[in-house]
Amino acid sequence: MTSRLLAILLSTLLTLPAFATQSTSADSLLKLHQMRLAAQRSLGDFYMYNGMEGDQRYARMIDESVQQADARLKELGEMPGEASKALSAQLTREWQNYHGELSGLVTALKQAGFTDLQPVADLTDRNKRLMELCNELYAKIQQEGAAQVPPLTQRSREQSLLMQTIAVDYASRSASVGGSFMGGSGGKAIDELASDFATQLASMEQAPQNTPEIRQALDGISTKWRYIEKSLKNYNEKSVPFLINKYSDRIIDGLEDVSARYSAAQS
């Protein structure tokens, strides 16, 4: 074997661990994103369950969201560094606390038909802390794992989270449980969040990297968005929580499909 071939072989072997770490980190980032979406959605499901007077459909949706969040959390790969490991452990504890509080409130609703406002406010605060931890870990994995999420993939994920935030906030107001959900919204009103979503969606549609398939998918998302946009921008008028809940789920599904397509195109 020549010295040149030996050098190439050694260089390849040395870079394999880095590629493996980046691949594991990228997968963990996807699982973590899916976990925070499901965890956030579980709070919206609870608000719907509360506002719809114990409709068992939403009790089942709470269970589905919780199971999905729990599964994605457990699927996180090996953390790339000490800080991310510590944050992951903290996130697991916070999730267990949130899950326990949520289960207690669901049981109270089933048995008594109502809940006190303070435990609901506490649950909302717990969910907010959970989202903050998710976001902190998401950033730390990228930092320690040297695995940056491609820009368009990140934009579509952020758009999914924004849609979920809008849906949860709307469900909170419709359920009249006191105080709106502010997870990541910076205290903005629903109409402001809706304007942000519309602006960012239009920007995504103009991305030069969009393939015909992605453009078609974004067009489908835009059609669904236009169906609920007016209700969101006039949220203080007629309340339509079922409609917002239904279409936000479909929009998020569409955005996650677009995100996966961006990832495939940019990998």
N, C-alpha and C positions, 0 to 999 in steps of 0.2 A: 504493500500500500504506500503510495507516495505521500510526502509530507502535506501536500495540498489537500488530498482526499482526507487525510487524517484530521486536518484542521477543520474541514467542512463537517465531518462526522462529529467531532467534539463540539463544534458550535451548535449543531442541530440538537445534540443531546442536552446541552446546557439550556437551550431555549424551550425544551419540552415542558419542564415544570411551570415556566411562566405562562405558556399557552394553556396548560391544564388549569392553572389558577384563574386565568381570565375567563375560561369557559365555565368553570364552576361559579365564579362570581356573577357572570352574566345570567346564568340560570337562577341563581339566588335572587338577583334583582327582579327577575320576572315573577318568581314565586312571591316575593315580598310585596311587589306591586299588586298582585292578585289578592294577597292576604288583606292589605289595607282597603282595597275596594270592597271586599266581602265584609270586613269588620265594620266599615262605615255604613254599608248597606243594612247590616243587622239592626242598627239604630233606627234607620228609616222604616224598616219592617216593623219595629216595635211601635213607632209612632203611628203607623197605619193600623196596627192591631189595636192600639188604644183608641184612635179616632174612629175606627169602624166598629166600635162596641163589641170587641172580642170576636170578630170574624175569624174563624179557624183557618181560613186560607192564609192569613198573615202569620198565624202561629206556626204554620208549616214553613212559611218563607223565612221566618226567624231561624228555625232549626236548620234550614238549608244553608243560609248565610253563615251561621255559626260553624256548621260542619265544614264548609268550604274554607273559611278563614283558618280554622284549626288544622285542616289538612295541609294547606299551603305553608303555614308556619312550621309544621313538622317536616316539610319537604325541603326546607332551607338547607343548603349544603354547608360544608365546612367554612367557617368564617376566615377571611384572609389575614386577619391580624388581631391583636389583643383588644383593641378598642371596640372593634366590631363584635368580637366574642362577648365582651361585657354587655354591650348594647343588646345583643340577641338574647342573652339571659334575662336582662331587664324587661325586654319586650314580652318574653314568655310569661313572666310573673304578672306583668300588667294585663296581658290578655286573659290570664286565668282569673284575675280579680274582676275584670270587666264581665267576663262570661258568667261568673257567679252572681254578680249584681243583676245582670240581664235576666238570668234564669229566675231569680227571686221575684223580680217585678212581673214576669210573665205568669208565674204561679199565683201571685197576688191578684192579678187581673182575672185569671181563670176562677179563682175561689170567691173573690169579693166583688168583682165586676168593676173595680176602680183602683187607682193607686194614689198615694199622696204625692204632692208636687215635688217635695224635697228629694226623695229618692230618685225621681226622674231627672231632676237637675244634677244630682250627683252622678248618675249614669252618663249624662251628656258630657260632664266634665271629664269623666273617666275615658270616654271615647275620644275626646279631644286630646288628652295626654297620650292615648294609644296611637293616634295619628301622628302626633309630634315625634314619638319614639320611632315609628315606622320611617318617617321622613329622615330622621337623624341617622338611622341605620342604613337607609338607602344611600345616603351621601357617603357614609363611612366605608361601605363596601366598595364603592367606586374608587375612593381614595386609596384604600389599603390593597385592593385587588387589581388596581391598574386596569379597570374594565369600564370605560366610559360608555354610557348608553348613547347610541347614535342620536343626533339632534331630532330628526323627524319621529323616531320611535318615542323619544322622551316627550315631545310635544303632544303626540296622540295619547300617551299615558296621562299627561297632565290634564288633557281635555276630558278624559274619562273621569278623573277624580273631581274635576270641576262640575261635571254633569251630576255626579253622585252627591256632591255637596249641595247643589241646588235642590235635588230631589229630597234629600234629608231635611233641609231647611224648610221646604214647602210642606212636607208631611208634618213637621213639628208645629208649624203655625196652624195647619188645618186641624190638628188634634187638640189645639188649645191647651198644651201642657205647660205653657209658661216659658218664655225665653226661647229665642231661636237658636238653632245649632250653628256654631261659628267655626266648625272644623276646617281650618285652612282658608276661610273666606275673608279673613281680615276685618270682620265686622260689617261687610258690605250687605246692602239690602238685596233681595232676590232679583229685582229688576236690574240692578247694577251687575250682578253676577251673570244674568242672562245676556246683557249687552257684551260683557267680556267673552262669553261663550260664542256669541254670534261673530264677533270680530276675529277671534282665534280660528274659528271654523272656516271663515272666508279666507284667512291667511293660509291655512292648510290646503284649501282647494287650489290656491295659486302656486303651490310649490312646484318648481320645474321638474323635480324628480318623480312626480306622480306618473305611474304607469296607467294605461287605459283601465286596468282592473281596479286600481286604487281610486281613480277618478270616478268610476261607476259606484264604488262603495261609498265614497264621500257624498256623492249625489243622493244616494239613498238615505244617508244620515241627515243631510240637509232637508230632505222632504219630511222626515219625521220631526226634525227640529222646528220647522215652520208650523207644524200642526199644534205645537204647545207653546211656541214663543210668545204669542200674544197673551196667553193666560199667565205666563210667568212675569211678563212686563207689567201686567195689571193684576198682580197677585192679591191686592186688597179688595178686589171685586169678587165675583163669583168663585167659590172654592171648588176645585176639581182635582182632589188628591189622587183618586183612582186613575184618572187620565195621565197625570204627571208621572205617577209611579210606573204605570205600564209603558209609556213611551220612553221614559228615561232609561229603563232597563234595555229596551231595544236599541237606543242610541249608544249606550255603553257597550253593548255586544258588538255593534258595528264598529265603534272606535277601537275596540280590542282586536277585531279582525284586521283593521287598517294598520294597527300597531305591529301585528305579526307580519303583515306584508312588507312594511317598512324594514323590519328587522331582517327579513329574508333577503330583501334587495340590497341592504347595506352591509350584510355580513361578508 
